Amino acid sequence: MRLAIAIMAAGKGTRLKSKRPKVLHEIGGRPLLAHVIRAAAQIVSPEDIFVIVGHEAERVKAAVAATGVKFVLQAEQRGTGHAIQCAQDSVAGYDTLLVLSGDVPLIRPETIARMRDFHLQQDAAMTILTAVPENPFGYGRVIRLTAGSPEVAAIVEQKALTPEQEKAPEINSGIYAFATNSLFSHINQLQVNNAHGELYLTDMASLLVQDKLRVVATKSESATEVLGANTIAEMMELDAAMRITSANKLMAAGVTIFRPETVTIDSDVIVGADTVIEPFVQLLGQTKIGEDCRIRSYSVLENATLANGVLVRQGCVIADSTIDDDAMIGPYAHVRPGSELGVGVHVGNFVETKKVKMGPGSKANHLTYLGDAEIGSGTNIGAGTITCNYDGVDKFQTLIGNEVFVGSDSTLVAPIRIGDRAFVGAGSCITEDVPEDALAIGRGRQVTKPEWAKTKGPLCRKKQ
């Protein structure tokens, strides 16, 4: 039995009032479409997933190309039925076709698998995944042949419902399974019988029933996972649902999250047991945090990797960087992409790093910029130190050895190398290499003029 999955992703989403294609709006740190592809890829391999694109097709394809799925172009968007007609040549060789919506990001692979299994067990031509939301108004209703029967008589849109049918609790989720032979032997019988001039895949149910083929329905365990969003506000409700689910999973695995409703956690974030996340933290992208860490309030971590026992104090920003065991960051530090901070490193308040490697036990505790530098172990970088790594055209590297002491307010002009155990005097501008065990001082000699203030100082001149 060959199984394919088609994902509808061609629409504009005009009700969002956005220039961005609907399926590229994000919740949980990923585009809606990426969530659906991720769920589908746990059922079949990516080469058996066909994403039907149309509106801004190239932009949509670029956003998810790395997933390895295939694409079908629906150049003119004439409805869901027309979308499957466009995909016919691509999927006709499969025995079964599952149809998912690219804007239903909470769909779980378990639900897709249950629908597939039910469809095969029932030997059906079409299976409809249904749901029972609190308020079904506005959704098409699935009318079963008899109460309790799996068989479906019809799908009726909201405006066509009779008073009796309005009481029907089940809605059509827009997610289906088809026997491809039955589907494609009837797909060209779809007709335009609506104000939008479109071909609707929902009409396949009545076509198949009329031909005495089995159309059945199975109900999802949760209405939330099969509902899409037609407004930004509805989308943010889905985002909130996904993020609280992520937080709950982490807490169930031993992570402490204070005020989880205030914390933003993307769906791909991993956090180890006994780590504490304080209110108003953001953990984004592919962030991975080890055990026994503490992330204090208002810190933002994006694609960051933290080992065990790391303390991130308040208000830090850490992006695309790695931090080893027992390091201490912040408060108000900015760890920029490419930073690699070793075991026990201290990066303190208002310190900025970029493409920096700091060895075990090294410290930069105050008001410092370190860019394009390699720093050995046990080195101390004094307050106000900066590496001058950019000459306006090119970037240059600063190499600082082990157990070096760089005095406060020093300027290190790259390219430069400072040897092991060297000292740099405070307030120095260092432009030449410093050998091991040397003392480098690069500042003007102090000149003191006695009585100058009495005879030539500004107050003296003012009195005159």
ROSELUM-96136 format. One line per 4 residues: number of its first residue (from 0); their letters; for each residue x, y, z of C-alpha. Coordinates in Angstrom, 2 decimals. Layout:
BEGIN
NUM) a) X/Y/Z; ...
This chain:
BEGIN
0) mrla) 0.00/0.00/0.00; 1.60/3.24/-1.17; 0.62/6.32/0.80; 1.10/9.99/-0.14
4) iaim) 0.22/13.18/1.69; -0.88/16.35/-0.09; -0.75/19.62/1.85; -2.87/22.56/0.70
8) aagk) -0.67/25.68/0.76; -1.72/27.73/-2.28; -4.14/30.26/-0.77; -3.64/33.95/-0.06
12) gtrl) -5.31/34.18/3.34; -6.88/37.52/2.47; -8.69/37.77/5.79; -5.36/38.14/7.56
16) kskr) -4.86/41.56/5.90; -1.20/40.65/5.37; 1.18/40.66/2.40; 2.74/37.45/3.68
20) pkvl) 1.30/34.13/2.46; -0.93/32.67/5.13; 1.05/29.45/5.52; 4.23/31.44/6.23
24) heig) 2.80/33.21/9.27; 4.48/31.82/12.35; 3.39/30.29/15.60; 5.66/28.55/18.05
28) grpl) 8.67/29.93/16.17; 7.93/28.12/12.88; 5.74/28.85/9.84; 2.31/27.22/9.93
32) lahv) 3.25/25.08/6.96; 6.45/23.86/8.62; 4.45/22.49/11.55; 2.18/20.54/9.20
36) iraa) 5.12/19.18/7.21; 6.79/18.11/10.43; 3.72/16.13/11.49; 3.31/14.60/8.02
40) aqiv) 6.96/13.58/7.89; 6.37/11.28/10.86; 3.84/9.35/8.74; 5.61/9.15/5.37
44) sped) 9.02/10.11/4.04; 9.41/13.69/2.71; 9.56/12.43/-0.89; 5.96/11.23/-0.48
48) ifvi) 4.75/14.64/0.73; 3.41/16.99/-1.95; 2.91/20.62/-1.00; 0.47/22.37/-3.33
52) vghe) 1.65/25.96/-3.77; 0.16/28.88/-5.65; 0.13/32.37/-4.15; 3.78/33.51/-3.89
56) aerv) 4.79/29.97/-4.72; 8.54/30.62/-4.87; 8.52/32.30/-1.46; 6.62/29.39/0.08
60) kaav) 8.89/26.82/-1.56; 12.02/28.62/-0.34; 10.73/28.68/3.24; 10.34/24.88/3.49
64) aatg) 12.67/23.57/0.77; 15.07/22.20/3.36; 12.44/19.69/4.51; 12.89/17.68/1.28
68) vkfv) 9.20/17.69/0.31; 7.99/17.91/-3.29; 5.93/20.74/-4.72; 2.91/20.95/-7.02
72) lqae) 1.97/24.27/-8.62; -1.63/25.44/-8.62; -1.00/28.44/-10.83; -4.61/29.62/-10.70
76) qrgt) -6.26/29.16/-7.33; -9.71/27.80/-8.10; -10.46/25.94/-4.88; -9.44/22.82/-2.99
80) ghai) -10.90/20.47/-5.58; -8.91/22.19/-8.29; -5.78/21.90/-6.14; -6.11/18.11/-6.08
84) qcaq) -6.75/18.09/-9.81; -3.40/19.89/-10.20; -1.72/17.22/-8.06; -3.30/14.26/-9.89
88) dsva) -0.31/13.43/-12.09; 2.06/13.57/-9.09; 0.07/11.31/-6.75; -1.88/9.04/-9.12
92) gydt) 0.57/6.18/-8.56; -0.26/5.94/-4.86; -3.00/3.76/-3.39; -4.03/6.20/-0.65
96) llvl) -3.89/9.98/-0.44; -4.14/11.95/2.78; -5.04/15.62/2.36; -3.92/18.10/5.03
100) sgdv) -4.30/21.86/5.34; -1.15/23.94/5.48; -2.75/26.35/7.93; -3.65/23.80/10.63
104) plir) -0.38/23.77/12.59; -1.52/21.90/15.71; -2.36/18.67/13.86; -0.55/15.78/15.54
108) peti) 1.03/12.82/13.73; -0.95/10.51/16.04; -4.19/11.98/14.71; -3.06/11.61/11.09
112) armr) -2.07/8.00/11.75; -5.43/7.20/13.39; -7.29/8.65/10.42; -5.14/6.62/8.01
116) dfhl) -5.73/3.41/9.95; -9.48/4.03/10.25; -9.69/4.74/6.53; -7.96/1.46/5.65
120) qqda) -9.93/-0.57/8.18; -13.19/0.78/6.80; -12.09/0.12/3.21; -13.53/3.54/2.43
124) amti) -13.36/5.67/-0.69; -13.18/8.81/1.48; -12.63/9.42/5.16; -13.35/12.79/6.77
128) ltav) -11.65/13.90/9.96; -14.24/15.68/12.09; -14.21/17.66/15.33; -16.69/18.90/17.90
132) penp) -15.74/22.47/18.88; -17.52/24.48/21.56; -19.02/26.73/18.89; -19.45/25.08/15.46
136) fgyg) -20.98/28.16/13.84; -19.43/28.98/10.48; -18.11/25.50/9.81; -19.49/22.91/7.39
140) rvir) -21.25/20.09/9.26; -20.77/16.40/8.70; -24.15/14.66/8.54; -23.88/10.96/9.33
144) ltag) -26.14/8.40/7.69; -27.51/7.34/11.08; -26.61/8.24/14.64; -23.49/6.37/15.70
148) spev) -22.74/5.17/12.17; -19.30/5.82/10.67; -20.91/6.43/7.29; -21.52/9.96/6.05
152) aaiv) -24.54/11.15/4.13; -23.22/14.62/3.24; -21.17/17.65/4.19; -23.38/20.73/4.45
156) eqka) -22.00/24.26/4.59; -23.21/26.63/7.31; -25.42/28.78/5.07; -27.15/25.69/3.64
160) ltpe) -27.95/24.04/6.98; -31.55/23.28/7.86; -32.66/24.07/11.44; -32.31/20.39/12.29
164) qeka) -28.86/20.11/10.73; -27.65/23.13/12.70; -27.84/20.91/15.76; -25.28/18.54/14.26
168) pein) -22.18/18.89/16.48; -19.49/17.61/14.11; -17.64/19.94/11.80; -15.59/19.15/8.73
172) sgiy) -11.91/19.75/9.52; -10.87/19.85/5.86; -8.55/16.89/6.46; -9.28/13.77/4.43
176) afat) -8.11/10.34/3.34; -8.95/9.02/-0.13; -8.59/5.84/-2.08; -6.88/7.37/-5.09
180) nslf) -8.71/5.24/-7.68; -12.08/6.40/-6.35; -10.89/9.98/-5.98; -9.52/10.42/-9.48
184) shin) -12.33/8.55/-11.19; -14.70/11.22/-9.81; -12.53/14.35/-9.44; -13.48/15.75/-12.83
188) qlqv) -17.17/15.57/-11.91; -16.75/18.44/-9.48; -18.78/21.46/-10.53; -18.72/25.15/-9.79
192) nnah) -21.90/25.67/-7.82; -20.93/28.46/-5.45; -20.55/32.24/-5.46; -16.74/32.02/-5.44
196) gely) -16.58/30.07/-8.67; -14.38/27.40/-7.11; -14.22/23.62/-7.09; -14.58/22.31/-3.53
200) ltdm) -13.09/19.02/-2.38; -15.95/18.70/0.12; -18.28/17.99/-2.81; -16.43/14.71/-3.34
204) asll) -18.41/13.25/-0.43; -21.77/13.58/-2.18; -20.33/12.40/-5.53; -18.96/9.24/-3.96
208) vqdk) -22.11/8.58/-1.90; -24.25/8.94/-5.03; -22.06/6.27/-6.65; -22.65/4.01/-3.62
212) lrvv) -19.04/4.20/-2.42; -18.19/4.33/1.29; -17.65/7.77/2.79; -16.93/7.61/6.51
216) atks) -15.95/9.98/9.29; -13.74/9.70/12.34; -13.64/12.25/15.13; -10.41/13.81/16.37
220) esat) -9.68/13.66/20.07; -9.22/17.43/20.26; -11.06/20.10/18.31; -8.21/22.54/18.88
224) evlg) -5.67/20.60/16.83; -7.73/20.62/13.64; -8.82/24.26/13.72; -7.02/26.79/11.58
228) anti) -6.96/30.57/11.90; -8.49/33.21/9.64; -7.35/36.30/11.56; -4.14/37.34/13.29
232) aemm) -5.97/37.22/16.62; -7.05/33.62/16.00; -3.51/32.76/14.98; -2.16/34.16/18.23
236) elda) -4.62/31.97/20.11; -3.06/28.96/18.37; 0.40/30.32/19.21; -0.55/30.61/22.88
240) amri) -1.95/27.08/22.88; 1.22/25.68/21.30; 3.54/27.54/23.66; 1.70/26.55/26.82
244) tsan) 1.81/22.96/25.57; 5.59/23.27/25.15; 5.90/24.71/28.66; 3.77/21.94/30.15
248) klma) 5.90/19.26/28.48; 9.05/20.81/29.90; 7.59/21.08/33.38; 6.48/17.44/33.21
252) agvt) 10.13/16.59/32.45; 11.45/18.37/35.56; 11.93/21.98/34.39; 10.70/24.73/36.72
256) ifrp) 8.98/27.57/34.87; 7.73/30.45/36.98; 4.66/32.14/35.50; 4.65/29.98/32.34
260) etvt) 2.00/32.20/30.76; 4.63/34.97/30.52; 7.39/32.81/29.01; 7.85/32.43/25.24
264) idsd) 9.12/28.97/24.31; 9.41/27.88/20.69; 8.37/24.36/19.76; 11.91/23.09/19.06
268) vivg) 13.44/24.24/22.35; 15.04/21.58/24.59; 15.61/22.14/28.32; 17.16/19.74/30.84
272) adtv) 15.77/18.74/34.21; 16.21/21.00/37.27; 16.71/24.08/35.14; 14.76/27.13/36.31
276) iepf) 13.14/29.55/33.86; 12.02/32.84/35.39; 9.11/35.03/34.14; 9.32/36.90/30.82
280) vqll) 12.11/34.79/29.35; 12.15/34.01/25.62; 13.64/30.72/24.40; 13.62/30.78/20.61
284) gqtk) 14.59/28.71/17.60; 16.79/25.68/18.22; 17.84/26.68/21.73; 19.13/23.81/23.88
288) iged) 19.66/24.23/27.62; 21.23/21.62/29.87; 20.43/20.65/33.45; 20.66/22.78/36.60
292) crir) 20.74/26.08/34.71; 18.91/29.25/35.70; 17.63/31.73/33.12; 16.61/34.91/34.85
296) sysv) 13.85/37.29/33.79; 13.84/39.24/30.52; 16.63/37.23/28.90; 16.28/36.22/25.23
300) lena) 18.03/33.10/23.93; 17.87/32.29/20.22; 19.55/29.21/18.75; 21.75/29.14/21.85
304) tlan) 23.31/26.02/23.33; 23.94/26.00/27.07; 25.59/23.13/28.93; 24.88/22.32/32.60
308) gvlv) 24.88/24.68/35.56; 24.88/27.89/33.51; 23.53/31.05/35.12; 22.09/33.68/32.77
312) rqgc) 21.29/36.78/34.78; 18.60/39.32/33.97; 18.21/40.95/30.59; 20.79/39.03/28.54
316) viad) 20.60/38.43/24.80; 22.32/35.26/23.56; 22.17/34.21/19.90; 23.77/31.41/17.85
320) stid) 26.39/30.74/20.51; 27.52/27.97/22.86; 28.15/28.28/26.59; 29.87/25.54/28.57
324) ddam) 29.31/24.22/32.11; 29.04/26.57/35.09; 29.45/29.77/33.11; 27.89/33.00/34.40
328) igpy) 26.44/35.52/31.97; 25.17/39.03/32.64; 23.21/40.86/33.74; 22.59/42.74/30.50
332) ahvr) 25.23/40.95/28.45; 24.98/40.55/24.67; 26.46/37.28/23.41; 26.36/37.60/19.65
336) pgse) 26.60/34.85/17.00; 29.71/32.71/16.89; 30.65/33.09/20.56; 32.01/30.02/22.35
340) lgvg) 32.32/30.54/26.10; 34.17/27.84/28.02; 33.73/26.18/31.40; 33.32/28.65/34.25
344) vhvg) 33.60/31.74/32.04; 32.22/34.98/33.48; 30.77/37.54/31.06; 29.31/40.36/33.09
348) nfve) 27.12/43.41/32.83; 27.17/45.33/29.55; 29.72/43.03/27.95; 29.32/42.26/24.25
352) tkkv) 30.95/39.33/22.51; 30.96/38.41/18.80; 32.80/35.42/17.26; 34.81/35.03/20.44
356) kmgp) 36.30/31.90/22.00; 36.94/32.24/25.72; 38.81/29.48/27.50; 37.89/27.97/30.87
360) gska) 37.80/30.35/33.81; 38.36/33.54/31.82; 36.46/36.65/32.81; 35.20/39.86/31.25
364) nhlt) 33.02/41.30/33.97; 32.23/44.88/32.97; 31.56/47.18/30.03; 33.65/45.39/27.42
368) ylgd) 33.50/44.61/23.68; 35.23/41.45/22.47; 34.94/40.74/18.75; 36.81/38.29/16.50
372) aeig) 39.02/37.13/19.36; 40.42/33.96/20.90; 41.10/34.16/24.61; 42.85/31.46/26.59
376) sgtn) 42.05/30.10/30.04; 42.27/32.00/33.32; 42.52/35.39/31.58; 41.02/38.57/33.05
380) igag) 39.72/41.31/30.76; 39.34/44.60/32.64; 36.38/46.95/32.50; 36.08/49.10/29.41
384) titc) 38.41/47.00/27.27; 37.66/46.76/23.56; 39.12/44.77/20.71; 39.41/47.02/17.66
388) nydg) 38.65/44.35/15.08; 37.40/46.43/12.12; 39.34/48.96/10.05; 36.35/50.05/8.00
392) vdkf) 36.92/47.42/5.32; 38.14/44.15/6.87; 37.87/42.29/10.18; 41.00/41.23/12.08
396) qtli) 41.62/38.83/14.94; 42.91/39.37/18.45; 44.69/36.43/20.11; 45.05/36.55/23.90
400) gnev) 46.85/33.74/25.72; 46.37/32.02/29.07; 46.44/33.81/32.43; 46.72/37.21/30.82
404) fvgs) 45.68/40.35/32.71; 44.31/43.17/30.58; 43.91/46.36/32.60; 40.76/48.48/32.47
408) dstl) 40.03/50.82/29.56; 42.52/49.15/27.25; 42.26/49.23/23.47; 43.62/46.23/21.61
412) vapi) 44.09/47.06/17.92; 43.89/43.92/15.76; 45.59/42.01/14.32; 47.49/41.48/17.55
416) rigd) 48.75/38.65/19.77; 49.22/38.83/23.54; 51.28/36.01/25.00; 50.61/33.86/28.05
420) rafv) 50.83/35.54/31.47; 51.36/38.97/29.94; 50.08/42.16/31.58; 48.55/45.15/29.81
424) gags) 48.54/48.35/31.83; 45.22/50.08/32.36; 44.32/52.73/29.80; 46.70/51.37/27.18
428) cite) 46.31/51.39/23.41; 48.14/48.27/22.29; 49.11/48.11/18.62; 52.00/45.63/18.70
432) dvpe) 52.29/42.00/19.83; 53.05/41.45/23.52; 55.40/38.56/24.36; 54.77/36.03/27.11
436) dala) 55.33/37.30/30.68; 55.77/40.89/29.45; 54.19/44.13/30.67; 52.83/46.37/27.92
440) igrg) 51.95/50.00/28.53; 50.68/52.10/25.67; 49.61/55.47/27.07; 50.89/59.03/27.26
444) rqvt) 53.06/59.95/30.30; 51.20/62.00/32.91; 52.24/65.64/33.14; 51.36/67.60/36.31
448) kpew) 51.67/71.42/36.37; 51.53/72.89/39.89; 49.41/76.03/40.45; 48.14/75.93/36.84
452) aktk) 44.50/76.19/37.94; 45.15/79.39/39.90; 46.80/81.25/37.05; 45.53/79.75/33.78
456) gplc) 42.53/77.58/34.67; 38.98/78.31/33.44; 37.83/79.82/36.77; 40.77/82.16/36.77
460) rkkq) 39.98/83.33/33.24; 36.33/83.82/34.16; 37.26/86.14/37.03; 39.39/88.23/34.68
